[in-house]
Amino acid sequence: MTTSAPLDDGAASHLQGIEMPALTLPATDGTAVSLDQPGLTVIYAYPRTSPPDGAALDGWDEIPGARGCTPQSCAFRDHFAELTQLGATRVFGLSTQTTEYQKEAAARLHLPFPLLSDSGLSLAGALRLPTFEAGGLTLLKRLTMIIENGRIANVFYPVFPPDQNAQAVIDWLSSRT
């Protein structure tokens, strides 16, 4: 298994300051979520969670930064209360997997927040989010956006190691108070 960090290819450098598009994404809690709403939203994008049996796509371990979706989600779960205390009104995970697929992961990981599906790549296309191809799928590269009142206030990209991303977000939010 590779543990190499992904390189900053500049694919997210255009995001900071952009207004969120007025579109909705299906969430694992059955709602349709718009990310252009007032408040402070933390959204972490990840390539994909593996099925419960842990089977990964062929070549997955050789893709820098691909592994770690479950540890990243668990870190946001474990720091959820702290994130809300620092002003986050909403926290979401985001992938291109279907909502049906994501529901299993959200339940298995006991996430206190919904996962959003961009299976149609509408948000990825509107924001020109960094993606990659693996196993015939278009997947999001791992990044985290802090959205404040419908505008991207900060972007963490690339994210590595994934399990420390929630703490990096906490540190950034704490530095603003």
Beta strands, then each sheet from edge to edge (+ up, - down):
strand 1: 24-26
strand 2: 32-34
strand 3: 40-45
strand 4: 90-95
strand 5: 115-117
strand 6: 131-134
strand 7: 137-140
strand 8: 143-148
strand 9: 151-156
sheet 1: 1+ 2-
sheet 2: 5+ 4+ 3+ 8- 9+
sheet 3: 6+ 7-
end
